[in-house]
Amino acid sequence: VAAVVSLGIAHVPGDLNQTVGKYLDRHMMLPLLDFLAAKKAYPESELDAARLQILSRTNMVDFAMDIYKKVNPGKPVPAEMS
């Protein structure tokens, strides 16, 4: 998971997402992060931060705003996200 690696999240033994993620499209990383969340391989807050980092480089604005609100409750969504 390229986004996970750049955020400094510790590697979980047996997790090949960090290796495979370098070769996948950003949009394909989101289901992998969902899988890691379901398996509770990493803390949810770190996976949400990775999702937000991935989404910031896509046109998936609505989803990015939803994740931003989840990561930063009570803060308004930045204008550059809308």
N, C-alpha and C positions, 0 to 999 in steps of 0.2 A: 504494500500500500504506500505509494509514493507520498501521499499527503500525510500518512501516519508516520513515515520515516522522518519527514521534514519537521513534524511537530515534536519529535523527540520522545514518542511513546515507546516504552520498553517493548522489546520483542518477546512474544509468547512462543515457547517451544512448539514446533510443528506448524506454525502459521506461515504458509507460503505466500500469503497475500502481498507481503512486502516485496517479494521477488517477482511475482507475476504482475503486480500492479504497475510496474514501470512500463509494461508493454501494452497496457489497456487504455482505451479511451476513457476520459473522465466520467462519462455517463455510465460506463460499465463498472466503475468503482463503487457507485452508490449501492447497488445490490450486495456487493461484497461487504461493505460496511454494515449493512442491515444484517447480514449473516453473522458477522462478528458480534454485533449487538445481541442477537438472539442467543448466541452461544456464551455471552457474557465473558468474551475473551479479553476485552478492554473495558475500562470505565466508560459509561454512556456519555459523560461530559467530554471526554477526549475524542470519542467517535463523532459527536456532534460538532466539535471544533474542526475535525478532519472533513466532515461533510460540508461545513460552511466554507472551508478553504477550497474544496473542489468546486463547489457551486459558484464561488465568486468569479470563476473563469468560464462560466457557461451562461446561456441565456435562460436558465431555469429560475427566473426572478421570483416567482411566487413561492416556490419551494425554498429558495435561499432565505426569503423573508421569514418564512415559518420557522426555519432552523435558527435564524438570528434571534427571533423572539423567544425561542426555547432556551438558547444559550444565555441571552441577556434579558431576563424578565424585567418588565417595568421600564425598559429603555425604549425610546422611539427608534424605529428603523431608519438608518441613515438615508439621506436623499439619493446618494449614488447607487443604492440598491433598487430603487424604484424607477 
